[in-house]
Amino acid sequence: QVQFVESGGGLVQPGGSLRLSCAASGTIFNIYVLAWYRQAPGKQRELVAQIVNDGSTNYADSVKGRSTISRDNAKNTLYLQMNSLKPDDTAVYYCNKFPRTQAWGQGTQVTVSS
């Protein structure tokens, strides 16, 4: 089973940007849909964005217009570019297949604060 390792999080001021990366332990070429999820303190894990193997994408309303999901099948890596970050974006971000599996990584912490 493919495992995922997320990176790229950090502390950023409101309005700032971050690019999250997710390295897979195996090929992602044959994974039809990949996704980013996030979990804020005290809240359930939620879907942020998803990308199909043909490049089509879908975003949660909360990040639509501010985020771009992409995948590089040759590098077995998934990305999430996040712009105009808001304090409400503070969460641990995870990547996984869609629908989600139990193969969660450790996530990467994104904190948006002045």
VOSE-998154 format. One record per residue: residue in one letter; x, y, z of N, C-alpha, C in turn. Coordinates in steps of 0.1 Angstrom, whole numbers, plus 5000, padded with zeros to 4 digits. Example, Ala and Ser with C-alpha at 12.3 -4.5 7.8 and 13.67 -1.06 7.14 Angstrom:
% residues 2
a513249435078512349555078513249675078
s512849785071513749895071512950005079
This chain:
% residues 114
q500849885000500050005000500950125000
v500550224992501350344991501250425004
q502350475008502450565020502750705016
f502350805024502450945020503251015031
v504151105026504851195036504651335031
e504051415040503751555037504851645043
s505051755036506051855040505651995035
g506352095040506152235034505252325043
g504752275054503952355063504852455071
g504252535078504952635086504052745092
l504752845098504052955103504053065093
v502953125089502853225079501853335084
q502153455080501153565083499953555074
p498853615079497653625070498053695057
g497453635046497853685033499053625027
g499753545034500953475029500553355021
s501653285016501553165008502353055013
l501952935010502752815012502552715001
r503552634999503352524989503652394997
l502652314998502752185005503152074995
s503951984999504251864991503951734997
c503651634989503351504995504051404986
a505051334992505751234985505251104988
a504951024977504450894979505550784978
s505350684985506350574986506350484973
g505350504965505250424953504650504942
t504350434931503850514920502450564922
i502150684918500850734919500150744906
f500850694895500250704882498950634881
n498750524888497550444887496550474898
i496850584906495850624916494950734909
y493650694908492750774900492550914906
v492250924918492051054925492951064937
l493651174938494451204950493851334956
a494051354969493451464976494251514987
w494051634991494551695003493351715013
y493651685025492651695036493351785047
r492551835056493051905067492251885080
q492851895091492151885104492651995113
a491652075117491952185126491652135140
p492252195150492052155164490552145168
g490152035173488752015177487751995166
k488251985154487351965142487651835135
q486651785127486851665120487751695108
r488451585103489251605091488351625079
e488751725071487851765060488651765046
l487951735036488551745022488751885018
v489951905013490352045009490352054993
a490951954987491051964972491351824967
q490951794955491151664949491551684934
i492351584929492751594915492751454909
v492151454898491951324890493251304882
n493351184877494551154869494651224856
d493451274852493451354839493751504841
g493951534854494251674857493051754862
s491851704861490751784866490751794881
t490251904886490351934900489051974906
n488951964919487852014927488252064940
y487652174945488052234957486952254967
a487252254980486252294990486052444988
d484752484991484452634990485352714998
s485852665009486652745018488052785012
v488552705002489852734997489752764982
k488552754976488452774962488852924958
g489652934947490153054943491453094950
r491853024960493053064967494052954967
s493652834963494552714963494552644950
t495652584947495852504935496452364938
i495752264934496352124937496852084923
s498052014924498651954912499351824916
r499651744906500351624908501351604897
d502451544901503551514892503751354893
n503151294883503151144884504551094882
a505351164875506751114873507551124886
k507251214894507951234907507151164918
n506051114915505151054926504951154937
t504551274933504451384943503151454940
l502451494951501251574950501551714957
y501051814952501251954957499952024960
l500152124969499052214972499652354974
q499352444964499752584965498652654972
m498952724983497952794990498352944991
n497453034987497753174987496653244995
s496953364998495953455006495553375018
l496453325026496153235037495453315048
k494453245054493653305065493953225078
p493653285090493753215102492953085102
d491853085095490952965095491552855087
d492652885080493352775073494352695082
t494452745094495352675104494852535106
a495752435104495352295105496552215102
v496452085104497351985100496851935086
y497751945076497351905063497851765059
y497051685053497351545050497051525035
c497751435029497351385016496951235017
n496151195007495651055007494951034994
k494550914992493650884980492250944983
f491450954972490050984974489250874967
p488350814974488050824988489250794997
r489250845009490350835018490550685022
t491750655025492150525030492650535044
q493150435050493750445064495250475063
a495750495051497150515050497450665052
w497250715063497550855066499050875070
g499650985065500951025069500951095082
q502051165086502051235098501451375096
g501251415084500751555081501751665082
t501451775078502251895080501452015085
q502052075096501252175103501352315095
v500252375093500152505088499452595098
t500252695102499652795112499652935105
v498552995105498353125099498053225111
s499053305114498953395125499853515123
s499453625129500253745129501053755142
